[in-house]
Amino acid sequence: MGTRRKEPANMKNANTENDERTPDERPNRPSDSPPAAFFEDRELLLRLAQSRQDERLHHDLPAERKMLRYVREGRYEELTEFLTDWNRREDFGILSRSSMLRHQKNLTICGITLYTRAAIEGGLNAEIAFTLSDLLIQRLEELRTLEEVNELSTAALREFARRVRDAREHSVSGTFEACRQYIFNHLYEELPLARVGRAIGLNPAYLSRLCKQETGLSLSAYIRREKVEEAKRLLELQEYGLSEICALLGFNDQSHFTQVFKTWAGVTPGTYRKRIPKKN
């Protein structure tokens, strides 16, 4: 195998300093000139001219802002009435030149993105909102008809508004809301009070007093209750065994899990599971 020839330390870059051409004679490198516009002005101006000649302007922003305000404030009933007129509108941009189905899917994805942000601003847990958005878009991509897409679009909007309404019914102070969201997002991990306090930037003792004021529970008790609520959700999914749920949620052993579960649910995990209707 040959060895690499070492270049002299004082050797200049052949593409620059040793190039005897003047700067004007050298070909432009990418960094020498500004990037070209993605769309030429002519194409944009032509489209603007055509849309105004045909009187096909985009929908007005005040109506969109009103709809998003309903989502942000969880005003489910008013949103349902609003959709009666909104769904009749035809003043949306064309988002696909080749397929009406693709156009409607793109439009729905834009809508879901806006609903997600509005719901988070309204108090819905961000992880819940983003996960719901992911699932809706995944389901959307599986649809094959315009009717199915339109139904999902309306259902998505209502679902975000409903979840914001439910979240606002159990609203807490902004300081404790950050704590509550952190606990929700890390239920499958060990949650000593010191860790929660560091994450929120508050003294654990103060945070526990704040939790008591907001929920009537100490912070340790609140975490145990939330783990039991998560265990209920896992049991209802009928995808996990009791020992698996116990391990996932960080309980020391199944006996400890059963004891804590019964304290908050009133029954053992096994009894709770038996009461769940069987999946078809």
Residue pairs with C-beta under 8 A, 6 or more apart in sequence:
12 18
19 26
51 57
51 58
56 91
57 91
58 91
58 92
58 93
59 89
59 91
59 92
63 86
64 114
66 82
67 79
67 82
67 86
67 157
68 114
68 115
68 118
69 75
69 118
70 76
70 78
70 79
70 82
70 161
71 79
71 115
71 118
71 119
71 122
71 157
71 160
71 161
71 164
72 118
72 119
72 121
72 122
72 164
73 122
73 164
73 168
74 122
74 123
74 161
74 162
74 163
74 164
74 165
74 166
74 167
74 168
75 161
75 165
76 158
76 161
76 162
76 165
79 157
79 158
79 161
80 158
83 154
83 157
83 158
87 150
87 154
92 107
94 103
95 102
95 103
95 106
95 107
95 110
96 102
96 103
96 106
100 146
101 144
101 145
101 146
101 149
104 146
104 149
104 150
104 153
105 140
105 141
105 143
105 149
107 153
108 140
108 149
108 152
108 153
108 156
109 137
109 140
111 153
111 156
111 157
112 133
112 136
112 137
112 140
112 156
113 133
115 133
115 156
115 157
115 160
116 129
116 130
116 132
116 133
116 160
118 160
118 164
119 129
119 160
119 161
119 163
119 164
120 126
120 129
122 164
122 167
122 168
123 164
123 167
123 168
123 171
123 177
124 160
124 163
124 164
124 167
125 167
125 181
125 184
125 185
126 181
127 181
127 184
127 185
128 163
129 160
129 163
132 159
132 160
132 163
136 152
136 156
136 159
139 152
140 149
140 152
143 149
143 152
171 177
172 180
172 214
172 215
173 210
173 214
175 200
175 202
175 210
176 210
176 211
176 214
178 200
179 196
179 200
179 202
179 207
179 210
179 211
179 219
182 196
182 199
182 200
183 191
183 196
183 222
183 223
183 226
184 226
187 226
187 227
187 230
187 249
188 248
188 249
188 250
189 250
190 250
191 223
191 250
193 204
193 207
193 208
193 219
193 220
194 204
196 204
196 207
196 219
196 223
197 203
197 204
197 207
200 207
202 210
204 219
207 219
208 218
208 219
208 220
211 217
211 218
211 219
211 222
212 218
212 219
215 222
217 225
224 260
224 263
224 264
225 264
227 249
227 250
227 251
227 260
228 260
228 261
228 263
228 264
228 265
229 264
230 249
231 245
231 249
231 257
231 261
231 269
232 265
232 272
234 240
234 245
234 248
235 245
235 269
235 272
235 273
235 276
236 276
238 276
238 278
238 279
240 248
242 254
242 257
242 269
242 270
242 273
243 254
245 257
245 269
246 253
246 254
246 257
249 257
251 257
251 260
257 269
258 268
258 269
258 270
261 268
261 269
261 272
262 268
265 272
267 275
